[in-house]
Amino acid sequence: MSVARLPAGDFGQDPKRARPDTQLVLGFSDEDKIVTIQPHNDALVITLRIEGYDVKRVLVDQDSVVEIMYPDLYKRLNLKPDDLTSYNSPLVSFEGRVITPKGQIRLPVQTGSEVVEVDFIVVDIYSPYTAIVARP
């Protein structure tokens, strides 16, 4: 899934779609790497603002083709089952198990001063993370 970034505005406003040619870059300078052992391959876990709330323990997985939301976050955002749209394609978990999603929901995500609409696939399985994104 491609994620486009949008200029931030009043968070209460509906986000608008960005141009499809928008390039996303997540990188670190040499100064950021000073206290790490290279090559560095630990998981990147960040905090994102989703639906107006700061959400911790969001895993960035560059190999993911969809954004995933787990049930604890879905409940904490006060979302209801009626808020989901259907998503009929099964997913494969990190362990190789086939997962049937509960549905899909589009929510605004803010990183820094940018806001973008993201389609999250909601799955009802345990995870130490609240969500997985392909890139913030």
Order of alpha helices (4+ residues) and beta strands (2+ residues): beta-beta-beta-beta-alpha-beta-beta-beta-beta-beta
